[in-house]
């Protein structure tokens, strides 16, 4: 049994923008499904790179033949695909409930296993494909950035250092960490061309705001005052900053990250 697709990844309005392992990212060059009153807005949006994008998972290209994804992200699938809850017993279910409650991610991330394809809901955000191996086997991601990953990767809740300062700075206490060898797909409000990747060697980076998208678990993440004294912090006009210290990698956006308020448009 075989399914042949027409006007999917090879459509005149579709462009393949990234491909890595079992993941493909397609981008619709213009929003053609609009009424006359929205046409002008859609035209200028496409000129400013505001476009719908979709993640396509080719399960037979993953070593595990299985992917995990954010709950509710699946749009359609085809071929020999078996959806699973990703829960391996009562203890695993309890751990995932706890991890989901502290990281802000969905507690249950469904898995799709087989040799077919799974296509996720479209998003106006940019989709980044990262190999955890390039991050020395571990990557911690910012809240809300997770989209999908190789099901062989281990998920953990990573707690920020100095929780009291994190609360004062408006940060969450936990972030999602992924460990192992495999790919992860992340959502970003800015394109890869506007992201900075820095490899630290026993050094430090201080960022004013939640601009980091991902960082190595070997880095110590804290929220600190810009100067040692409250008066100095007030005089500098900065207050609290996010600090990443040690040896590892960090990927962050030096430009505003809040220009897209809704990640998904598939509802």
C-alpha positions as CSV (number, residue, x, y, z in Angstrom):
1,X,0.0,0.0,0.0
2,X,1.3,3.4,-1.0
3,X,0.2,7.0,-0.8
4,X,1.3,9.6,-3.4
5,X,1.0,13.2,-2.5
6,X,0.5,16.0,-4.9
7,X,0.7,19.8,-4.2
8,X,2.1,19.1,-0.7
9,X,5.9,19.8,-0.3
10,X,6.2,20.4,-4.0
11,X,3.3,22.9,-4.3
12,X,3.9,26.2,-6.1
13,X,3.1,28.2,-2.9
14,X,5.3,25.9,-0.7
15,X,9.0,26.0,-0.1
16,X,11.1,23.4,1.8
17,X,13.1,25.6,4.2
18,X,14.9,23.0,6.3
19,X,15.5,19.3,6.4
20,X,17.4,17.3,9.1
21,X,17.1,13.6,9.8
22,X,13.4,12.7,9.8
23,X,12.2,16.4,10.0
24,X,11.2,18.7,7.2
25,X,10.0,22.2,7.5
26,X,7.7,23.7,4.8
27,X,6.8,27.3,4.4
28,X,3.8,28.7,2.6
29,X,5.1,31.7,0.6
30,X,1.8,33.6,0.8
31,X,-1.5,33.3,2.6
32,X,-3.9,32.6,-0.2
33,X,-6.9,31.5,1.9
34,X,-8.0,35.0,2.7
35,X,-11.1,37.1,1.9
36,X,-10.8,40.4,0.0
37,X,-10.8,42.5,3.2
38,X,-7.7,40.7,4.5
39,X,-5.8,40.5,1.2
40,X,-3.8,43.6,1.8
41,X,-2.7,42.6,5.3
42,X,-1.7,39.1,4.0
43,X,0.3,40.6,1.1
44,X,2.4,42.8,3.3
45,X,2.7,40.1,6.0
46,X,4.3,37.8,3.4
47,X,6.7,40.5,2.4
48,X,7.9,40.8,6.0
49,X,8.5,37.0,6.3
50,X,5.3,36.5,8.3
51,X,4.3,33.2,6.9
52,X,2.7,29.9,7.9
53,X,5.1,27.0,8.5
54,X,4.6,23.3,9.2
55,X,6.8,20.6,10.6
56,X,6.6,17.2,8.8
57,X,7.9,14.1,10.6
58,X,9.0,11.2,8.4
59,X,9.0,8.4,10.9
60,X,11.0,5.9,8.9
61,X,14.0,8.3,8.9
62,X,14.2,8.4,12.7
63,X,16.4,5.7,14.3
64,X,13.6,5.0,16.8
65,X,10.9,5.3,14.2
66,X,9.0,7.3,16.8
67,X,8.6,11.0,17.7
68,X,7.2,12.8,20.7
69,X,5.3,16.1,20.3
70,X,3.5,18.8,22.2
71,X,-0.1,17.7,23.0
72,X,-2.6,18.9,20.4
73,X,0.1,19.7,17.8
74,X,-0.7,16.9,15.3
75,X,-2.8,18.0,12.3
76,X,-2.8,14.9,10.0
77,X,-0.9,11.6,9.5
78,X,-0.6,9.0,6.8
79,X,0.8,5.5,6.5
80,X,1.7,2.9,9.1
81,X,1.5,5.2,12.2
82,X,0.4,4.1,15.7
83,X,-0.3,6.9,18.1
84,X,0.6,6.3,21.8
85,X,0.3,8.2,25.0
86,X,4.0,7.9,25.8
87,X,3.1,6.8,29.3
88,X,5.1,3.7,30.6
89,X,3.3,2.8,33.8
90,X,1.8,4.6,36.8
91,X,5.1,5.8,38.1
92,X,6.0,7.3,34.7
93,X,2.6,9.0,34.5
94,X,3.1,10.6,38.0
95,X,6.6,11.9,37.1
96,X,5.3,13.4,33.9
97,X,2.4,15.2,35.7
98,X,4.9,16.7,38.1
99,X,7.3,17.7,35.3
100,X,4.5,19.3,33.3
101,X,3.2,21.2,36.3
102,X,6.6,22.8,37.0
103,X,7.9,23.4,33.5
104,X,4.6,24.7,32.0
105,X,4.8,22.2,29.1
106,X,2.1,19.6,28.5
107,X,2.4,16.8,31.0
108,X,1.6,14.1,28.4
109,X,3.5,14.4,25.1
110,X,1.9,11.9,22.7
111,X,4.2,9.6,20.6
112,X,3.7,8.5,17.0
113,X,5.5,5.4,15.9
114,X,5.8,3.6,12.6
115,X,6.9,4.3,9.0
116,X,4.4,6.9,7.8
117,X,4.4,10.7,8.1
118,X,3.0,13.0,10.7
119,X,2.3,16.7,10.0
120,X,1.9,19.2,12.7
121,X,-0.4,22.2,12.9
122,X,0.8,25.3,11.0
123,X,2.5,28.1,13.0
124,X,3.6,31.6,12.2
125,X,6.7,31.1,14.4
126,X,10.0,29.9,13.0
127,X,10.9,26.2,13.4
128,X,14.4,25.3,14.5
129,X,15.9,21.8,14.1
130,X,18.6,21.0,16.7
131,X,20.7,17.9,17.1
132,X,21.2,17.3,20.8
133,X,24.5,15.6,20.0
134,X,25.8,19.1,18.9
135,X,25.0,20.2,22.5
136,X,27.1,17.4,24.0
137,X,24.1,15.3,24.7
138,X,21.9,17.7,26.6
139,X,19.9,20.8,25.9
140,X,17.6,23.0,28.1
141,X,14.9,25.0,26.3
142,X,12.9,28.1,27.2
143,X,9.3,27.7,28.3
144,X,6.9,27.2,25.3
145,X,9.7,26.5,22.8
146,X,9.3,22.7,22.6
147,X,7.5,21.4,19.5
148,X,8.7,17.8,18.9
149,X,11.6,15.5,19.4
150,X,13.0,12.0,18.8
151,X,11.1,9.8,21.3
152,X,14.4,8.2,22.4
153,X,15.4,11.5,24.1
154,X,14.9,11.7,27.9
155,X,12.9,14.6,29.3
156,X,13.7,16.1,32.7
157,X,12.6,19.2,34.6
158,X,15.6,21.4,35.3
159,X,15.4,23.8,38.3
160,X,16.9,27.3,38.0
161,X,19.5,28.3,40.6
162,X,18.5,30.9,43.2
163,X,14.7,30.4,42.9
164,X,13.9,33.6,45.0
165,X,15.7,35.8,42.4
166,X,14.0,34.0,39.6
167,X,10.6,34.8,41.0
168,X,11.6,38.4,41.4
169,X,12.7,38.5,37.8
170,X,9.5,37.0,36.5
171,X,11.2,33.7,35.4
172,X,9.8,30.2,35.9
173,X,11.5,28.0,38.4
174,X,11.9,25.0,36.0
175,X,12.7,24.5,32.3
176,X,12.5,21.4,30.1
177,X,15.7,19.5,29.5
178,X,16.3,16.9,26.9
179,X,19.1,14.3,27.0
180,X,20.5,11.7,24.6
181,X,21.2,11.6,20.9
182,X,18.5,12.8,18.6
183,X,16.7,15.7,17.1
184,X,14.4,18.3,18.7
185,X,12.2,20.8,16.9
186,X,11.8,24.2,18.6
187,X,9.5,27.1,18.0
188,X,11.1,30.6,17.9
189,X,9.6,34.0,17.4
190,X,12.7,35.1,15.4
191,X,14.4,33.3,12.5
192,X,17.7,31.5,12.8
193,X,19.4,34.3,10.9
194,X,18.7,36.6,13.9
195,X,19.9,34.1,16.5
196,X,23.3,34.2,18.2
197,X,25.0,31.0,19.2
198,X,27.8,31.3,21.8
199,X,30.1,28.6,23.1
200,X,31.4,29.6,26.6
201,X,34.6,28.3,28.1
202,X,34.6,29.0,31.8
203,X,33.0,32.4,31.1
204,X,29.7,34.2,31.6
205,X,26.9,35.8,29.6
206,X,24.4,38.2,31.2
207,X,21.1,38.9,29.3
208,X,18.5,41.5,30.2
209,X,15.3,39.5,29.7
210,X,14.2,36.1,28.5
211,X,16.0,36.1,25.2
212,X,17.7,32.7,25.5
213,X,16.0,30.0,23.5
214,X,18.2,27.1,24.5
215,X,21.3,26.4,26.6
216,X,23.6,23.6,27.8
217,X,22.8,21.9,31.1
218,X,26.4,22.4,32.0
219,X,25.8,26.1,32.3
220,X,24.6,27.5,35.6
221,X,21.5,29.6,35.0
222,X,20.7,32.2,37.7
223,X,18.9,35.5,38.0
224,X,21.0,38.2,39.5
225,X,21.3,41.9,40.1
226,X,23.4,43.8,37.6
227,X,25.5,45.2,40.4
228,X,26.2,43.9,43.9
229,X,24.1,46.7,45.6
230,X,20.4,47.6,45.2
231,X,21.4,51.2,44.7
232,X,23.8,50.3,41.9
233,X,21.2,48.3,40.1
234,X,18.7,51.1,40.4
235,X,21.2,53.6,39.1
236,X,22.1,51.4,36.1
237,X,18.4,51.1,35.2
238,X,18.7,47.4,34.5
239,X,17.7,45.6,37.8
240,X,17.8,41.8,37.4
241,X,19.4,40.0,34.5
242,X,19.6,36.3,33.5
243,X,23.1,34.9,34.0
244,X,24.6,31.9,32.2
245,X,27.9,30.9,33.7
246,X,30.4,28.1,33.1
247,X,31.3,26.0,30.0
248,X,28.6,25.2,27.4
249,X,26.5,26.6,24.6
250,X,23.7,29.1,24.5
251,X,21.4,30.3,21.7
252,X,19.6,33.6,22.2
253,X,17.8,36.3,20.2
254,X,19.2,39.8,20.4
255,X,16.0,41.3,19.0
256,X,12.5,41.5,20.4
257,X,10.8,38.0,20.7
258,X,7.2,39.0,21.3
259,X,6.0,40.1,17.9
260,X,3.9,36.9,17.4
261,X,1.3,36.5,20.0
262,X,-0.2,33.2,18.8
263,X,1.9,30.2,17.9
264,X,-0.6,28.0,16.2
265,X,-3.3,28.9,13.6
266,X,-4.7,25.5,13.0
267,X,-7.8,25.8,15.2
